[in-house]
Amino acid sequence: EYLDNITAIGPRTVGSPENEVLAVNYLLEQIRGIARESTDAHKISVDIQRPTGSFSIDFLGGFTSYYANITNVIVKLEPRSGAEHAVLSNCHFDSVPNTPGASDDAVSCAVMLEILNTLSKSSESLQHAVIFLFNGAEENILQASHGFITQHEWAKSIRAFINLEAAGVGGKELVFQTGPENPWLVQAYVLAAKHPFASVVAQEIFQSGIIPADTDFRIYRDFGNVPGIDLAFIENGYIYHTKYDTSDRILTDSIQRAGDNILAVLKYLATSEKLAKSFEYRHGNVVFFDILGLFVLAYPARIGTIMNYITAAIAFIYLSKKVLHSKTRAVHNLKKLLTAFGLTLTSWVCTLVAVLIVAVFVSVIGRALSWYTHFYVSVSLYGSAAAAKLILVHMLAKKFFYKNMNEQYLGDIFFDASLMIWSIALAVMTQMGLCSAFICTLWVAFPLLTKLMIHKEFHQKGATMKFIVMYMLGMFVPYLYMLYLSWTVFEMFTPVMGRSGSEIPPDMVLAGFIVLFTMILSSYFVNFIYLVKSTKTTLVTLTTVFVVTLILVCSGIFFPYSSDAANPKPKRVFLQHTSRRFHDLGGNVVKSDSGIWINGFDYNGISHITPHIPEINDTIRTPCEEQAPFCGLPWILPVHFMFRLVKNWYLPAPEILPRSPIQFKVLSKELMSLNSVRLSFEVSGPSHMSLYVRPHEGSALSSWSLGDGTPVASIGGDYFVFYSHGLQAAPWHFWVELTAPEKHSDGIVSLAIAAHYFFGEDQKSPQLYALLERFPNWTFSSGWSCTYDLFVF
């Protein structure tokens, strides 16, 4: 009911009445109703916060954020006698423009309301307070959480937090970030969660920046110095941030599961003595991973380091004994081991190169993302190619390099070569401080133990069946876990390829992942190529599957996108009806134009859309205004490095005339010193604006009134400021200070401001409406109007 009612409000963009009034009023109504029915054991306090602030962040290449009068709804549930310490539970009720935001993040707010309801009706008093933050500006790149943790009085009492997020729609909620350096928090999750799903691998992948996303976890960690747990729904990311993210697509089971877990963990933390002294328990990272969702294994990273090194050492001792078994043949044995080691690595390199060549070919002929709707296509194409190439390399080595050699000896030596590779990988990853090294431990410990148990069977020709059965049983744990992990990785990454921009070839990324998992899963089965008489049948079968799939992919039979009502997998397209004006140093307009700027959010650009809308073609490529920051284009966020201009389109269209146009004023120009000038500005406009700054050659932006006062440049050297405000806000005042050693006839800085109209009467022009209607039903086309003005000072 909570979820249905929140999403029924519609898109909840920051600054809109839907977000600032309707959603807030609904939350307050429910919270007050819960408070009226709470037991005497608890005290419930409610506060509405509307903070203003600024900060810089290195996300998306680095930019600065400024917010004014945004909204937070905050509830504190505490013992009747009060509490000194608190645990925070965070969700956000705002959504990206043009989407209902059921999974991201209305469902989390619905879960939090129900948890508040459950806890408030309990007669059992809590030891600590639980603060529920219904955050009203997360999609504006984490602004509301910053306003809360840096400005609200209650923030001072918070010792830990749980952040509820989404990267998909429903399914299991994955713990993908913890800490930093608070193993007791992971232990709390391990002990309390009823349906655990957690992975330190996901944490290290996410924190590497490979996935172009971030959460409020970063704000609480970096600006509040508070440890926490980050959870997110990860299934069906195809419809994340689209119009299809509706409440009916989130199963009740998913909501119940998340509620069970989060309620249990919050209750555990709110009654834990460790919460009050959380900083005393900060001692290093923790290795954690769930076993098929049944339970979680977690242990301090320093213990993991010791275990890893011991495991690697035992493996190296075993390999050394094998080499030195016969002192007279030690050099010969070492040479054979290193040859097998080199051949295994060579087979991996050859496989990776061959499969990536196929991926490049598929991309070049315009068949990228053929597997986006049909994942099995990627396995049939790249998986079969990888397996076939691996087998082929070892078949050729067996036939020409190891001719007439004992099969059992070869199987033994290639097993040892794989063990050596995994042992080296284990030592290297442990040395790098990666908690994910536990995977290598599994791939060293279990195979080595298996080898020691069935050592005799390796050398008995008559024990083939017994050997295979025992071998498979010994390898069961690492293989089962790797299959489980690969499912999680592909569940997360495959949909991301549809929104990762035009710069990254998705087929190469997915092919790389498939080759990686093929190499891992085949590492201890390569020796079977040398043990069996022939692998020709397997090779021919895999090659046939590959060739047939490649022909079908090249023919275009696998259309990347789907409009299936039950399981849509749309192409994302963003359209901005833009009017641009470029001013010279005297303030005169030297150039102006209007058009609909079109961005396809995946590698395929607009190639599939041109047949439906012929005027969107190569003749309207977006030109780059070299003299302007960010090519003179109204980016809402600094994601220019993810998109090539050759994959942007600018369709000429009439000028737009917003009913609420932007007001931009120069308040003053002050000479601060002989070579330093301060420019002060006042801006009034819609709830979302972008500021772009480019110092001219010889000039430098030395300071400004934003963030901590130190300007943060984006990739490419320009400066980007993201601005937003709530329902009402005073004019935005800011200043920039530049140094220029000498006078410049063409000015010292170019400054541009873009106004984005995400809702209301100015959002869509008649031309934009008409164009959006023509897009095929397998697209999610999100459109809005904006203006862009460039000035030189």
C-alpha positions in Angstrom: 0.0 0.0 0.0 2.8 2.4 0.9 4.6 1.6 -2.4 1.5 2.0 -4.5 0.6 5.3 -3.0 4.1 6.8 -3.3 4.4 5.8 -7.0 0.8 6.9 -7.7 2.0 10.5 -7.1 4.0 10.2 -10.4 7.6 11.2 -11.1 9.0 13.0 -8.1 11.7 15.3 -9.4 13.5 17.6 -7.0 11.8 21.0 -7.0 8.5 19.7 -8.3 5.2 19.9 -6.3 5.0 16.1 -6.5 8.3 15.7 -4.7 8.3 18.7 -2.4 4.6 18.7 -1.4 2.6 15.6 -2.3 5.2 13.0 -1.4 6.2 14.9 1.8 2.6 15.3 2.9 1.9 11.6 2.3 5.0 10.6 4.3 4.0 12.9 7.1 0.4 11.6 7.1 1.6 8.0 7.4 4.2 8.8 10.1 1.7 10.7 12.2 -0.7 7.8 12.0 2.1 5.4 13.1 3.0 7.8 16.0 -0.6 7.8 17.2 -0.7 4.0 17.5 2.8 3.6 19.0 3.2 2.1 22.5 4.4 4.0 25.6 7.8 2.4 25.4 8.8 4.7 22.6 9.0 8.4 21.7 8.6 9.5 18.1 9.9 12.9 16.9 9.4 14.2 13.4 11.3 17.0 11.6 11.2 18.6 8.2 14.6 19.8 7.1 15.2 22.1 4.1 19.0 22.5 3.9 21.2 24.6 1.7 24.8 23.7 1.0 27.6 22.8 -1.4 30.3 20.1 -1.8 32.7 18.7 -4.3 32.8 15.0 -5.3 35.1 13.0 -7.6 32.2 11.0 -9.0 31.7 11.2 -12.8 35.1 12.7 -13.4 34.7 15.3 -10.7 32.3 18.2 -10.2 30.8 20.5 -7.5 27.2 20.4 -6.3 25.1 23.3 -4.8 21.7 22.8 -3.4 19.1 25.2 -1.9 16.0 24.5 0.2 15.8 20.8 -0.7 13.7 18.5 1.5 14.3 15.8 4.1 11.7 14.1 6.2 13.3 12.8 9.4 11.8 10.5 12.1 13.5 9.6 15.4 12.2 6.6 17.3 13.9 6.4 20.7 13.2 5.1 24.2 10.8 7.2 26.2 13.8 8.3 28.4 15.8 9.4 25.3 19.0 8.0 23.8 22.5 9.4 23.3 23.4 7.3 20.3 21.5 6.3 17.1 21.5 4.1 14.0 20.3 5.7 10.8 18.2 4.1 8.1 18.2 6.0 4.8 16.0 5.8 1.7 15.1 8.5 -0.9 11.6 9.3 -2.2 12.7 11.5 -5.1 13.0 9.9 -8.6 14.7 10.7 -11.8 12.6 12.7 -14.3 9.9 11.0 -16.2 10.0 7.8 -14.1 7.8 6.5 -11.3 10.8 5.3 -9.3 9.2 2.3 -7.6 12.4 0.3 -7.0 14.6 3.4 -6.9 13.7 4.1 -4.2 10.0 4.2 -3.3 10.0 0.5 -2.2 12.8 1.2 0.3 10.8 4.1 1.8 7.8 1.8 1.9 9.9 -0.8 3.8 11.1 1.8 6.2 7.6 3.0 6.9 6.6 -0.6 7.8 9.7 -1.1 9.9 8.9 2.2 11.8 5.3 0.9 12.3 6.5 -2.5 13.5 9.1 -1.1 15.9 6.8 1.6 17.3 4.2 -1.0 18.2 6.6 -3.2 20.1 6.4 -3.1 23.9 10.1 -3.8 24.1 12.2 -0.6 24.5 15.2 -0.1 22.4 18.6 0.8 23.9 19.5 3.3 21.1 17.5 5.6 18.8 16.6 4.7 15.3 16.6 7.6 12.9 14.6 7.2 9.7 15.7 9.6 6.9 13.3 9.9 4.0 15.7 11.7 1.8 14.2 14.1 -0.8 17.2 14.7 -3.2 19.4 11.6 -3.8 19.0 11.6 -7.6 20.5 15.1 -7.7 23.7 13.3 -6.9 23.5 12.7 -3.1 22.5 16.3 -2.1 19.9 15.6 0.6 22.1 13.2 2.5 24.9 15.8 2.5 22.4 18.4 3.9 21.4 16.0 6.7 24.8 14.6 7.8 26.5 18.0 7.8 23.8 20.2 9.1 21.1 18.4 11.1 21.3 18.3 14.9 20.4 14.6 15.1 23.2 13.7 12.8 25.7 14.1 15.6 24.3 11.1 17.5 24.6 8.6 14.5 27.1 5.9 15.0 26.2 3.6 12.1 23.8 3.6 9.1 21.9 1.3 6.7 21.4 2.7 3.2 18.6 1.2 1.1 19.2 1.6 -2.7 18.5 0.0 -6.0 20.4 -0.9 -9.2 17.6 -3.1 -10.4 13.9 -3.8 -9.9 13.1 -6.3 -7.1 14.7 -9.6 -6.4 17.3 -10.0 -3.6 18.9 -7.0 -2.0 22.7 -7.3 -2.1 25.0 -5.9 0.5 27.6 -4.4 -1.8 29.4 -2.0 0.5 30.2 -2.0 4.2 32.5 -0.2 6.7 34.9 1.3 6.1 36.9 -0.8 8.6 34.1 -1.8 10.9 34.0 -5.6 11.0 31.4 -5.5 13.8 28.9 -4.1 11.4 29.2 -7.0 9.0 29.0 -9.4 11.9 25.7 -7.6 12.9 24.4 -8.3 9.4 25.6 -11.9 9.6 24.0 -12.6 12.9 20.7 -10.7 12.3 19.8 -11.0 8.6 17.3 -13.7 7.9 17.9 -14.0 4.2 21.6 -12.9 3.7 23.0 -11.9 0.3 26.4 -10.2 0.5 29.7 -10.1 -1.3 33.0 -8.3 -0.8 33.6 -8.9 -4.5 30.6 -6.6 -5.3 32.1 -4.0 -2.9 35.5 -4.0 -4.6 33.9 -3.9 -8.1 31.6 -1.0 -7.1 34.3 1.0 -5.4 36.6 0.6 -8.4 34.4 2.9 -10.3 33.6 0.4 -13.1 29.9 0.9 -12.6 28.9 4.5 -13.3 26.8 5.0 -10.1 27.1 6.0 -6.5 25.0 6.1 -3.4 24.5 8.1 -0.2 26.9 5.6 1.4 29.7 7.8 0.1 28.3 10.9 1.7 27.9 9.4 5.2 31.3 7.8 4.9 33.2 10.8 3.5 31.4 13.8 5.1 30.0 12.2 8.3 32.8 9.7 9.0 30.1 7.2 9.9 30.4 3.5 9.0 27.5 1.7 7.4 26.0 -1.0 5.2 24.9 -0.4 1.6 22.1 -2.6 0.2 20.6 -2.6 -3.3 18.1 -4.5 -5.3 20.1 -5.8 -8.3 17.8 -7.9 -10.5 16.3 -6.7 -13.7 18.4 -3.6 -14.1 17.0 -3.3 -17.7 14.1 -1.1 -16.5 16.0 0.7 -13.7 15.5 4.5 -14.2 12.8 4.0 -16.9 9.0 4.4 -17.1 8.7 0.7 -16.5 10.0 0.9 -12.9 6.4 0.5 -11.5 5.2 -0.9 -8.3 3.5 -3.9 -9.9 6.8 -5.2 -11.1 8.2 -5.6 -7.5 7.1 -8.9 -6.0 5.7 -8.9 -2.5 8.2 -11.6 -1.7 11.0 -9.1 -2.5 9.5 -6.5 -0.2 9.0 -9.0 2.6 12.5 -10.4 2.3 14.0 -6.9 2.4 11.8 -5.9 5.3 12.8 -9.1 7.3 16.5 -8.4 6.8 16.5 -4.7 7.5 14.2 -4.8 10.5 16.3 -7.6 12.0 19.6 -5.7 11.5 18.2 -2.4 12.7 16.8 -4.0 15.8 20.1 -5.7 16.4 22.1 -2.5 16.1 19.6 -0.5 18.2 20.1 -2.9 21.1 23.9 -3.4 20.6 26.4 -2.1 23.1 28.9 -1.8 20.3 26.9 0.9 18.6 27.7 3.4 21.4 31.4 2.8 21.0 31.5 2.0 17.3 34.9 3.8 16.8 36.6 1.5 19.3 35.7 -1.4 17.0 37.2 0.1 13.9 40.1 -2.2 13.0 40.6 -3.1 9.4 38.5 -4.4 6.6 36.5 -7.6 6.5 36.1 -10.4 4.1 32.5 -11.4 3.6 30.4 -13.5 1.2 27.2 -15.5 1.4 26.9 -19.2 0.5 23.9 -19.5 -1.8 21.9 -17.1 0.2 21.8 -19.5 3.2 24.4 -17.9 5.5 27.3 -15.5 5.3 31.0 -16.2 6.1 32.8 -13.1 7.5 36.2 -12.7 9.0 38.7 -9.8 9.5 40.8 -9.1 6.4 44.0 -9.5 8.5 42.9 -13.1 9.3 42.2 -13.6 5.6 45.7 -12.4 4.7 47.3 -14.9 7.1 45.1 -17.7 5.7 45.8 -16.7 2.1 49.6 -16.7 2.6 49.5 -20.0 4.5 47.5 -21.6 1.7 49.8 -20.2 -1.0 52.8 -21.3 0.9 51.5 -24.9 1.3 50.8 -25.0 -2.5 54.3 -23.7 -3.3 55.8 -26.3 -0.9 53.8 -29.0 -2.6 54.9 -27.9 -6.0 58.5 -27.7 -4.9 58.4 -31.2 -3.5 57.1 -32.4 -6.8 59.9 -30.7 -8.7 62.6 -31.9 -6.3 61.1 -35.4 -5.9 64.0 -36.7 -7.9 67.1 -34.5 -7.5 68.7 -35.8 -10.7 65.6 -34.8 -12.7 64.8 -31.6 -10.7 65.8 -29.3 -13.6 63.9 -31.4 -16.1 60.8 -31.4 -13.8 61.0 -27.6 -13.3 61.3 -27.1 -17.0 58.2 -29.3 -17.7 56.2 -27.4 -15.0 57.2 -24.0 -16.4 56.4 -25.1 -19.9 52.9 -26.3 -18.9 52.5 -23.0 -16.9 53.5 -21.0 -20.0 51.3 -23.0 -22.3 48.3 -22.5 -20.0 48.9 -18.7 -19.9 49.4 -18.7 -23.7 46.1 -20.5 -24.2 44.4 -17.9 -22.1 45.9 -15.0 -24.0 45.1 -16.6 -27.3 41.5 -17.2 -26.2 41.1 -13.6 -25.0 42.5 -12.1 -28.2 40.5 -14.4 -30.4 37.2 -13.7 -28.6 37.8 -10.0 -28.4 38.4 -9.9 -32.2 35.0 -11.5 -32.6 33.5 -8.9 -30.3 35.2 -6.1 -32.3 33.9 -7.5 -35.5 30.4 -7.8 -34.2 30.6 -4.1 -33.0 32.0 -2.8 -36.2 29.3 -4.4 -38.4 26.6 -2.7 -36.1 25.4 -5.8 -34.3 26.5 -4.8 -30.8 24.1 -5.8 -27.9 22.6 -8.6 -29.9 22.5 -10.5 -26.5 20.9 -7.7 -24.5 17.4 -9.3 -24.7 18.7 -12.8 -25.3 21.6 -13.5 -22.8 22.0 -17.0 -24.1 23.3 -15.5 -27.4 26.4 -14.1 -25.6 27.1 -17.6 -24.1 26.6 -19.3 -27.4 28.8 -16.8 -29.3 31.6 -15.8 -26.9 31.4 -18.8 -24.4 31.6 -21.4 -27.2 34.4 -19.5 -28.9 36.4 -19.2 -25.7 36.0 -22.9 -24.8 36.8 -24.0 -28.4 39.9 -21.8 -28.5 41.2 -23.2 -25.2 40.7 -26.8 -26.3 42.3 -26.1 -29.7 45.5 -24.6 -28.3 45.9 -27.6 -25.9 45.0 -30.1 -28.6 47.7 -28.7 -30.9 50.2 -28.7 -28.0 49.3 -32.4 -27.2 49.6 -33.4 -30.8 52.8 -31.6 -31.8 54.6 -30.5 -28.7 53.9 -33.4 -26.3 53.8 -36.2 -29.0 53.9 -39.7 -27.6 54.2 -38.5 -24.0 52.5 -40.4 -21.1 48.9 -39.1 -20.7 48.8 -39.4 -17.0 52.0 -37.5 -16.7 50.6 -34.7 -18.8 47.4 -34.5 -16.9 49.4 -34.3 -13.7 51.7 -31.6 -14.9 48.9 -29.4 -16.2 47.0 -29.8 -12.9 50.1 -28.5 -11.2 50.5 -25.7 -13.7 46.9 -24.5 -12.9 47.6 -24.8 -9.2 50.7 -22.7 -9.7 48.8 -20.0 -11.5 46.2 -19.8 -8.8 48.8 -19.7 -6.1 50.6 -16.8 -7.7 47.3 -15.0 -8.2 46.5 -15.6 -4.5 49.8 -14.2 -3.3 49.6 -11.2 -5.7 45.9 -10.3 -4.8 46.7 -10.7 -1.1 49.7 -8.4 -1.4 47.5 -5.8 -3.1 45.1 -5.9 -0.2 42.1 -7.2 -2.1 39.6 -9.0 0.1 38.4 -10.8 -3.1 41.5 -12.9 -2.8 39.4 -15.4 -0.9 38.2 -16.7 -4.3 41.8 -17.7 -5.1 42.1 -19.5 -1.7 39.1 -21.6 -2.7 40.8 -22.4 -6.1 44.0 -23.4 -4.3 42.9 -25.2 -1.2 40.1 -27.5 -2.5 41.9 -28.6 -5.7 45.1 -29.3 -3.7 43.2 -31.3 -1.1 41.5 -33.2 -3.9 44.8 -34.0 -5.6 46.3 -35.3 -2.3 43.3 -37.5 -1.7 43.2 -39.0 -5.1 46.9 -39.0 -5.9 47.0 -42.6 -6.8 44.1 -42.4 -9.2 46.0 -39.9 -11.3 48.4 -42.7 -12.2 46.0 -45.7 -12.5 44.6 -46.3 -15.9 41.9 -48.6 -14.7 40.4 -46.2 -12.2 39.1 -43.6 -14.7 35.4 -43.5 -13.5 36.4 -43.5 -9.8 38.9 -40.8 -10.5 36.4 -38.5 -12.3 33.8 -38.9 -9.6 36.2 -38.2 -6.8 37.7 -35.3 -8.8 34.3 -33.7 -9.4 33.3 -34.1 -5.7 36.6 -32.4 -4.6 36.1 -29.5 -7.0 32.4 -29.1 -6.1 32.8 -26.2 -3.6 34.9 -23.8 -5.8 32.9 -24.5 -8.9 29.5 -24.1 -7.2 30.6 -20.8 -5.6 32.1 -19.5 -8.9 28.9 -20.3 -10.8 26.9 -18.5 -8.1 29.2 -15.5 -8.2 29.1 -15.4 -12.0 25.3 -15.3 -11.9 25.5 -12.3 -9.6 28.1 -10.5 -11.8 26.1 -11.0 -15.0 22.9 -10.1 -13.3 24.4 -6.8 -12.4 26.6 -6.0 -15.4 24.5 -7.1 -18.4 21.8 -4.4 -17.9 24.5 -1.8 -17.2 25.8 -2.2 -20.7 22.6 -0.6 -22.0 23.3 2.6 -20.1 27.1 2.9 -20.1 27.4 5.5 -22.8 28.7 5.3 -26.4 32.4 5.1 -25.6 32.6 1.6 -24.1 32.0 -1.3 -26.6 29.6 -3.5 -24.6 30.4 -6.6 -26.6 34.1 -6.4 -25.7 33.2 -5.9 -22.0 30.8 -8.9 -21.9 33.1 -11.0 -24.0 35.9 -10.2 -21.6 33.8 -11.3 -18.6 32.8 -14.5 -20.4 36.4 -15.3 -21.3 37.5 -14.7 -17.7 34.9 -17.0 -16.2 35.6 -19.6 -18.9 39.3 -19.5 -18.0 38.5 -19.8 -14.3 36.0 -22.7 -14.7 38.3 -24.6 -17.1 41.5 -24.1 -15.2 41.4 -27.5 -13.5 39.8 -29.3 -16.5 42.5 -28.5 -19.0 44.3 -31.5 -17.8 41.5 -33.7 -19.1 42.4 -32.7 -22.6 45.6 -34.6 -22.1 44.0 -37.5 -20.2 41.3 -38.3 -22.8 42.1 -39.9 -26.1 40.4 -37.2 -28.3 38.5 -33.9 -27.9 37.6 -33.6 -31.6 33.9 -34.1 -31.0 33.7 -31.5 -28.3 35.8 -29.1 -30.4 33.6 -29.6 -33.5 30.4 -29.2 -31.5 31.6 -25.9 -29.9 32.8 -24.6 -33.2 29.5 -25.4 -34.9 27.6 -23.6 -32.1 29.9 -20.6 -32.5 29.6 -20.4 -36.3 25.9 -20.8 -36.3 25.4 -18.2 -33.6 27.8 -15.7 -35.4 25.9 -16.1 -38.7 22.6 -15.5 -36.9 24.0 -12.4 -35.1 25.4 -11.0 -38.3 22.0 -11.5 -40.0 20.4 -9.3 -37.4 17.9 -11.9 -36.2 18.6 -11.1 -32.6 17.1 -7.6 -32.1 18.8 -6.0 -29.0 15.7 -4.4 -27.4 12.3 -5.6 -26.3 8.9 -4.0 -25.7 7.5 -7.1 -24.1 5.0 -5.9 -21.5 6.0 -8.5 -19.0 9.7 -8.1 -19.4 10.7 -5.0 -21.3 14.3 -4.3 -22.2 14.2 -0.8 -23.7 16.8 1.3 -25.4 17.4 4.5 -23.5 17.3 7.8 -25.4 17.5 11.3 -23.9 16.2 14.4 -25.8 16.7 18.0 -24.8 15.0 20.8 -26.8 17.6 23.4 -26.5 18.0 27.1 -27.3 21.6 28.3 -27.2 23.1 31.8 -27.2 26.8 32.6 -27.4 27.9 36.1 -26.2 31.2 37.9 -26.8 33.2 39.9 -24.4 30.9 42.9 -24.9 27.8 40.9 -24.1 26.6 40.8 -27.7 25.0 37.6 -29.1 27.4 36.4 -31.8 25.7 33.1 -32.4 22.4 31.4 -31.5 20.6 28.3 -32.5 17.8 25.9 -31.4 17.4 22.2 -31.8 16.6 18.9 -30.2 19.8 17.4 -28.8 19.6 13.6 -28.9 21.7 11.1 -26.9 21.4 7.4 -27.2 22.7 5.9 -23.9 24.3 2.8 -25.4 26.9 1.9 -28.0 24.4 1.5 -30.8 23.6 5.2 -30.9 20.5 5.9 -33.1 21.1 3.3 -35.8 18.0 1.3 -34.9 15.8 4.4 -34.6 16.7 6.1 -38.0 14.3 3.7 -39.9 11.4 4.9 -37.7 12.5 8.6 -37.7 14.5 9.2 -40.9 15.5 12.8 -40.1 17.6 11.5 -37.2 20.6 10.5 -39.2 24.3 11.2 -39.8 23.6 14.6 -41.5 22.7 16.1 -38.1 25.7 15.1 -36.0 26.4 17.4 -33.1 29.2 19.9 -33.7 31.6 20.8 -30.9 31.9 24.4 -30.1 35.6 24.3 -29.4 35.8 27.7 -27.6 33.1 26.8 -25.1 33.4 24.5 -22.0 32.0 21.0 -22.6 31.7 21.7 -26.3 28.9 24.3 -25.7 26.3 21.6 -24.9 23.9 21.6 -22.0 25.0 18.6 -20.1 22.9 18.0 -17.0 25.9 16.1 -15.5 29.5 15.9 -16.6 29.2 12.6 -18.4 30.7 14.0 -21.7 33.6 11.5 -21.4 31.1 8.6 -21.8 29.7 9.9 -25.1 31.3 10.7 -28.4 29.9 13.6 -30.3 29.8 11.4 -33.4 27.1 9.6 -31.5 25.1 12.7 -30.6 22.5 14.3 -32.9 21.2 17.9 -33.1 17.9 18.1 -34.9 17.0 21.8 -35.9 13.9 23.0 -34.1 12.2 26.3 -33.3 13.4 28.4 -30.4 11.9 27.7 -27.0 10.6 30.5 -24.8 10.2 29.3 -21.2 7.5 31.0 -19.2 10.0 31.1 -16.3 13.3 32.0 -18.1 16.7 32.1 -16.3 17.9 35.4 -14.9 21.7 35.8 -14.9 23.3 38.9 -13.5 26.9 40.1 -12.9 26.9 41.7 -9.5 30.5 42.9 -9.4 34.0 42.7 -10.7 36.6 43.2 -8.0 40.3 43.5 -8.5 41.7 41.4 -5.6 45.4 42.0 -6.4 47.5 42.9 -9.4 46.8 39.7 -11.2 43.6 38.4 -9.5 40.0 39.3 -10.2 36.8 38.2 -8.4 33.5 38.0 -10.4 30.3 37.8 -8.4 27.0 36.5 -9.9 23.3 36.2 -9.2 21.2 33.5 -10.8 17.5 32.7 -10.7 15.9 30.0 -12.6 14.3 26.5 -12.6 15.1 23.8 -10.0 17.9 22.3 -12.1 20.8 24.3 -13.6 24.3 23.5 -14.7 27.2 25.9 -14.6 30.3 25.4 -16.8 33.5 27.3 -16.4 36.6 27.4 -18.6 39.6 29.7 -17.8 41.2 30.9 -20.9 44.8 30.0 -21.7 47.1 31.8 -19.3 44.4 32.2 -16.7 43.5 29.9 -13.8 40.5 29.5 -11.5 42.1 29.9 -8.1 39.1 29.9 -5.7 35.3 30.2 -5.6 32.5 30.3 -3.1 31.4 26.7 -3.7 32.3 23.5 -1.9 35.3 23.9 0.3 36.5 26.9 -1.7 38.9 24.9 -3.8 37.7 24.4 -7.4 37.6 20.8 -8.7 38.1 20.4 -12.4 36.3 17.7 -14.4 37.9 15.4 -16.9 39.2 17.6 -19.7 40.0 20.6 -17.5 36.7 22.5 -17.5 34.7 23.0 -14.3 31.2 21.8 -13.7 28.7 22.9 -11.1 25.4 21.1 -10.6 22.7 23.3 -9.0 19.2 22.4 -7.7 16.7 23.9 -5.4 13.4 22.8 -3.8 10.0 24.5 -4.3 11.2 28.0 -3.4 14.7 29.4 -3.1 16.4 32.7 -2.9 18.5 33.7 -5.9 21.8 31.8 -6.1 24.8 34.0 -5.3 28.3 32.8 -6.0 31.7 34.2 -7.0 34.7 32.9 -8.8 38.3 34.2 -8.5 40.7 34.0 -11.4 44.4 34.8 -11.7 45.7 36.2 -15.0 49.3 37.4 -15.2 48.6 39.9 -18.0 45.7 41.4 -19.9 43.9 39.3 -22.4 42.0 41.0 -25.3 39.7 38.0 -25.6 38.9 37.8 -21.9 40.1 35.5 -19.1 37.2 33.1 -18.7 34.2 31.6 -20.5 31.2 30.9 -18.3 28.1 29.2 -19.4 24.8 28.5 -17.6 22.1 26.0 -18.6 18.6 25.9 -17.3 16.8 22.5 -17.3 13.0 22.2 -17.2 12.2 18.7 -15.9 8.5 19.3 -15.0 5.7 21.7 -15.3 4.5 23.8 -18.3 8.0 24.5 -19.6 9.1 20.8 -19.7 8.1 19.8 -23.2 7.6 21.9 -26.3 5.1 20.9 -29.0 7.9 19.8 -31.2 9.5 17.7 -28.5 6.1 16.1 -27.7 5.6 15.3 -31.4 9.1 13.7 -31.7 8.8 11.7 -28.6 5.5 10.2 -29.9 7.3 8.9 -32.9 9.8 6.8 -31.0 9.2 3.0 -31.3 7.7 1.3 -28.3 11.0 -0.6 -27.5 12.6 2.7 -26.5 12.5 4.7 -23.3 12.7 8.2 -24.5 13.0 10.9 -21.8 12.7 14.5 -22.9 12.9 18.0 -21.4 13.6 21.6 -22.5 16.6 23.7 -21.6 18.3 26.9 -22.4 22.1 27.5 -22.7 23.9 30.9 -22.4 27.6 31.4 -22.8 29.4 34.6 -21.6 33.0 35.8 -21.8 34.5 38.0 -19.0 
